[in-house]
Amino acid sequence: MKLSRRNLMKLTAATAATGAIGLPAMAQGIDELVIAYNVPLPSWDPTTGPSAVNPTIQGIYQSVFDQFILQQPDLSPAPGLVTEWGWNEDRSKVMMTVREGVTWHDGSPFTAEDVAWSLARAANPDTGNPINFIWSTLENFQAKGNTVTADVKQFDPTIFKWMYFLTGYVLPKAYYEKVGPEGFEAAPIGTGPYMVEKFERNAFVRLKANENYWGGKPDFESVTIKFVTDATARVAEVESGNAHVTLEMPYEEFDRLKGNLNGVAAPISDIGMIFINDVDVMLDPNVRKACAHAIDKQTIIDRLLSGYGVAIDTLQTPEYDAYDPTISVAYDPEKAKELLAASGYGPDNPVKFKIQTTKGFKPKDYEMIQAVVGLWRRVGIEAEIEVYEIAKHFELRAADALAPAAFYNWGNSVGDPSTSTGFSMFGPSPHSVWDGEDVIGMIAPLWGEADEDKRIDGYKAVDRHIAENGLVIPLLQYVQPILSAKGVTVTPHASGALLPHLMKRS
């Protein structure tokens, strides 16, 4: 099944005639909605540690905690716990209006103090927020009535986007200060649509509907999210009826089952990319560029992903603010051979390095890297595959200890180039393993650029420089497959977050 970009943007695949494979015929018969999820939850604090910047976990966090600003399924911002936001005229201060009448899961009132405290905590480097360098651009947080203000220490044009992005969650000031980090981990509370009823680490979390949720009580009273990291096992869960919803399965399995189940497959904001670490042979530009030119991205998408994907050559998808369709890195194996030959390499004397990848975290992730390694072998590149868990990737990336090449899916649900190219390629960022001074010098002035057109054009120039020098290898924009039982309608979120409160009985 080969899909054009236009078709992918419109794609929502379907529900066919009734078929029975052990699932309840109607959602009304489901007392407890069971979701087979593809990654376990390491921590309940959505603002600290490596898990806070793992896009795949955000759906669980957003089920329990609310963000400052709500992000709708099409990625547009909407009033959340903060209903109005903006800068003063000279951009020296930010101002926010806080929603009234909201309660925490323990019944205590949510107030502007919670918002001010959450922002101050995120801005404090001692609390371990991995995006602290964003939040610390604000200071002197003040709550008065239902209004929160803060002084702008350093202007960041994306500060409000982060309020509906990674670590942008509001936590309960009084409760957290009472129980401390360990107590909060043991019994987390938020203002979100679901409350934590039971949690077995590496096994499951059971959620109970928040009847007083300001956005309306969810359809399903009880939701169990089972952590099933193996894609084949997730398929078995939903096919047998042990789970009612699952995601991220092989596309041939999605095509096979979507007639008997409800199926939706829509493009999301995640991309598949290969980090290049500036160590060992990757210090040679000929090797890096040869690696990029030797990969036939479209064929990999067509053959391994059944056409569900969009080939890309920069860290921007067509929906991102700084997407530039003129930046292209062609599949050209002959050019790859010439580049390698210039550095003394070839099929008889291959360049050797290690590439790391997950296996089953994303559909065909390991198989895609196998295909890449096979294509590399043809031109004179011998890469050894090492499989790691996604948590290990975060650990190694934070320590700047990834292999010379490492496959990863990068999420950017706000579509801003600072959160794709910026953080993944800016050397001082904890999310980057490329430390080149040229890229650092190009990106550094863009963090605080107030002229939006100039900022976006600046990132386009960075993307072109990166592509021309082979500093990273973007592969594709993902299409997320989701299967659900008949009678359960899943509203896909373009961020890739699987949100139980958006699931309805039908």
WOJO-V617182 format. One record per helix or strand of 3 or more residues. SS is the DSSP state (helix for helix, strand for strand). FROM is the first residue (numbers start at 1). TO is the last residue. Records with the same first field share a line. If there is no record, write none. Layout:
# WOJO-V617182
SS->FROM-TO, FROM-TO
This chain:
# WOJO-V617182
helix->5-10, 27-29, 50-53, 55-64, 112-123, 125-127, 132-135, 159-162, 173-186, 231-240, 251-257, 280-283, 285-293, 297-304, 333-342, 365-379, 390-398, 417-419, 421-425, 437-444, 452-469, 500-502
strand->32-37, 82-87, 93-98, 138-144, 147-152, 194-200, 204-209, 222-227, 245-247, 262-276, 309-311, 351-357, 381-387, 405-410, 472-484, 488-490, 503-505
